[in-house]
């Protein structure tokens, strides 16, 4: 029998879009509220990642790591194909260092939170993807400090600092990961899965509302990002489908790999972007979130037809 799904879980995509719309509205109509919402962004993201990690069997990761074909395909898409795609789609941004570094930060980091939602809605192997979350997180933590400078060139040297990255790593990733492992060890029956949707709504609303004044303040500069983000979404989707077929994955894991390649980790890299001196870096990250979520609504319907068997 199929597990009962609460109303919020069944309608979460609409709710997420509503949270973005509400955040945009508040940020535009009451820009003075943005500074008060800003401090809530990091705790909300940390809480969301705690609940996400709590759903991963951290104490039994050995079994998940034996899924060699799925994991190798996941790594190939996210850390080989995606950087090649990013190098191509961000070339038109070379004249705007702040936009370039923001785009690189977000596009090079595979998503570890709401990608699970869209994968499940499209009939993908979201449980396998959930089990691979720590691997994806570790991979991007190792790859970002190398790939961002490599693909950005000298133009963004002054924008990249180790401090904000290490701080975000410790507070938003390592601390929730450790807390989740401790809870699994000492409170194994604790179930916080019902908090996932409310926390995601809180994160999306606070992020968008607090950053909308930056988006509006950037004027038309951010429009240059939209073609790059759309091109990435299309090319990453195609790469995920191609690689999954070449490695012989069945439809459900192939959909999971494709969503992982196309969906980015904007919520975790945002604090890193916010710590940089130019407000355009964070605005570039938030712009990607809006474009991506709209694209995911389409991909949820299209991908099952493209990967039907």
TATA-V10308 format. One record per backbone hydrogen bond with DSSP energy under -0.5 kcal/mol. NH is the residue of the N-H (numbers start at 0). CO is the residue of the C=O. E is the energy in kcal/mol with one decimal. If there is no record, write none. Layout:
BEGIN
NH	CO	E
NH	CO	E
END
This chain:
BEGIN
5	3	-0.5
9	5	-2.2
10	6	-1.5
11	8	-0.9
14	10	-2.0
15	11	-2.8
16	12	-2.3
17	13	-2.3
18	14	-2.4
19	15	-2.1
20	16	-2.5
21	17	-2.7
22	18	-2.3
23	19	-2.6
24	20	-2.4
25	21	-2.7
26	22	-2.6
27	23	-2.0
28	24	-2.7
29	25	-2.7
32	29	-2.4
33	30	-1.2
36	32	-1.3
36	33	-0.6
37	33	-1.9
38	34	-0.7
39	36	-1.6
40	36	-0.5
40	37	-1.7
41	37	-0.5
42	38	-0.6
43	39	-1.8
44	40	-2.3
45	41	-2.7
46	42	-2.4
47	43	-2.3
48	44	-2.5
49	45	-2.0
50	46	-2.1
51	47	-2.2
52	48	-3.1
53	49	-2.1
54	50	-0.9
54	51	-0.9
55	52	-1.6
57	55	-2.6
59	56	-2.0
60	57	-0.8
62	59	-0.7
63	59	-0.7
64	60	-2.3
65	61	-0.6
65	62	-0.8
66	63	-1.5
67	65	-2.2
70	66	-2.5
71	67	-2.9
72	68	-2.0
73	69	-2.3
74	70	-2.6
75	71	-2.4
76	72	-2.4
77	73	-2.4
78	74	-2.7
79	75	-1.1
80	75	-2.3
81	76	-2.5
83	79	-1.3
84	80	-2.2
85	81	-3.1
86	82	-2.3
87	83	-1.2
88	84	-2.7
89	85	-1.9
90	87	-1.1
92	89	-1.8
93	90	-1.7
95	92	-2.2
99	95	-2.5
100	96	-2.6
101	97	-1.6
102	98	-2.5
103	99	-2.6
104	100	-2.4
105	101	-1.9
106	102	-2.7
107	103	-1.8
108	105	-0.8
109	107	-0.6
110	262	-1.9
115	112	-1.8
117	113	-1.7
118	114	-2.3
119	115	-2.1
120	116	-2.3
121	117	-1.6
122	119	-1.5
123	118	-3.4
124	251	-2.0
125	123	-2.1
128	124	-1.8
129	125	-2.5
130	126	-2.1
131	127	-1.3
132	129	-1.4
135	131	-2.3
136	132	-2.6
137	133	-2.6
138	134	-2.5
139	135	-2.1
140	136	-1.9
141	137	-1.7
142	138	-2.1
143	139	-2.6
144	140	-0.5
145	142	-1.0
146	142	-3.4
147	143	-2.1
149	145	-1.6
150	146	-2.8
151	147	-1.7
152	148	-1.8
154	151	-0.5
155	152	-0.9
156	153	-1.6
158	155	-1.5
159	155	-0.9
159	156	-0.7
160	158	-0.6
164	160	-0.8
165	161	-2.6
166	162	-2.4
167	163	-2.4
168	164	-2.4
169	165	-2.4
170	166	-2.8
171	167	-2.2
172	167	-0.6
172	168	-1.1
173	168	-2.9
174	169	-2.1
176	172	-2.3
177	173	-2.7
178	174	-2.6
179	175	-2.5
180	176	-2.1
181	177	-2.3
182	178	-2.5
183	179	-2.4
184	180	-1.7
185	181	-2.7
186	182	-2.7
189	186	-1.9
191	189	-0.5
194	191	-2.1
195	192	-1.5
197	193	-0.5
198	194	-2.3
199	195	-2.4
200	196	-2.5
201	197	-2.3
202	198	-2.7
203	199	-2.8
204	200	-2.5
205	201	-2.6
206	202	-2.7
207	203	-2.4
208	204	-2.8
209	205	-2.2
210	206	-1.4
211	207	-1.5
214	210	-2.1
215	211	-3.0
216	212	-2.4
217	213	-1.4
218	215	-1.2
220	217	-1.7
222	219	-1.3
223	220	-1.2
224	221	-1.8
225	221	-0.7
225	222	-0.6
226	222	-0.7
227	223	-0.6
228	224	-2.7
229	225	-2.5
230	226	-2.6
231	227	-2.2
232	228	-2.2
233	229	-2.2
234	230	-2.7
235	231	-3.2
236	232	-1.7
237	233	-2.2
238	234	-2.6
239	235	-2.4
240	236	-2.3
241	237	-2.5
242	238	-2.8
243	239	-2.2
244	240	-2.0
245	241	-2.4
246	242	-2.0
247	244	-1.0
248	243	-2.3
253	249	-2.2
254	250	-2.3
255	251	-1.8
256	252	-2.4
257	253	-2.1
258	254	-2.6
259	255	-2.2
260	256	-2.1
261	257	-1.8
262	258	-2.0
264	105	-0.6
264	108	-2.8
265	263	-1.0
267	264	-0.7
268	264	-1.8
269	265	-1.3
272	268	-2.2
273	269	-2.9
274	270	-1.3
275	272	-1.4
280	277	-1.1
281	277	-0.6
282	278	-1.9
283	279	-2.1
284	280	-1.4
285	281	-2.4
286	282	-2.2
287	283	-1.5
288	284	-1.6
289	285	-1.9
290	286	-2.3
291	287	-2.9
292	288	-2.4
293	289	-1.7
294	290	-2.1
295	291	-2.6
296	292	-1.3
297	293	-1.0
298	294	-2.5
299	295	-2.5
300	296	-0.6
300	297	-0.8
301	297	-1.9
302	298	-2.7
304	301	-1.1
305	301	-1.4
306	302	-2.7
END
